[in-house]
Amino acid sequence: MTDSAAAAELDSSADVEVLGPPPRARSLVWLVRLASIIVVIGSWEFFGRKVDPLFMSYPSAIATAAVAMIQSGELGAALLSSIQTLVIGFVTASMIGLVLGLLIGRYRLVDAATDWLVNALYSTPLVAILPLVILWFGLGDMAKLFIVSLLAVFPVLINTAAGVRNVPAQLIDVGSAFAASERQIFLKIILPATIPYMMTGLRLGIGRAIIGMVVAEFFTAITGLGALIVKYGNQYDTASMFVPILTLMLLGIGLTILVRKAEDHFAPWRSVGD
């Protein structure tokens, strides 16, 4: 092979892009997903109509109740209240979890000083400390924010710490060999390698934050979507009770998609081949 031919081959190979699955495969995935949704909702509608409305509702009745709650403004006000609590609590938990996770994963002395506390708090049932939270913060928004943050912080912290520990030691050794400072090692080596673990922790933290929000709304300030669940549950209005429940599901799905988009932005190599 001549030098010019070799150069041309190198140039052509440099233009090759790594592509994801072909459009036909993506279309098939979406088709299967749509079919499964139709089957589940159709089965729910068919069998739900055969069950006493006191125990179960069905999609068409839930949709009718949702329209009525939207028109009255009840659902919108409850959703806004819950989102405020969820966003503030989750952002607070994420910041604390990411910082502490990086420190715990990187520095052995910090890990030794805090691992017992993290394990103890993570394994403590939330119900056991609810009376104490109410004594500390009362029944207002601070109690709700504390509960949301407490539940969401541990998945973020634990996954971030695990990501730091899984950074290949050879990479850190190379940085040290080239006289990189601790700050440079953190920013150039550890942080990029840990981003996928951070995003996994954030995705898990979203689910925990939603659980904490609902529990807080049940037992502290009876507001938001949790208040609607309690209200219509006490009235034995199953169709209306399902509206905030399904809203919480959609909220969790939407926030998870946002985190995935953020992961694609900050760690694009993770999405190759998806």
Secondary structure, DSSP 4 states (H G I P E B T S, - for coil): --HHHHHHHHHHHHT-----S-HHHHHHHHHHHHHHHHHHHHHHHHHHTTS-TTT---HHHHHHHHHHHHHHTHHHHHHHHHHHHHHHHHHHHHHHHHHHHHHHHH-HHHHHHHHHHHHHHHHS-HHHHHHHHHHHHTTSHHHHHHHHHHHHHHHHHHHHHHHHHTS-HHHHHHHHHTT--HHHHIIIIIHHHHHHHHHHHHHHHHHHHHHHHHHHHHHSS--HHHHHHHHHHHTT-HHHHHHHHHHHHHHHHHHHHHHHHHHHHH-GGGGTT-
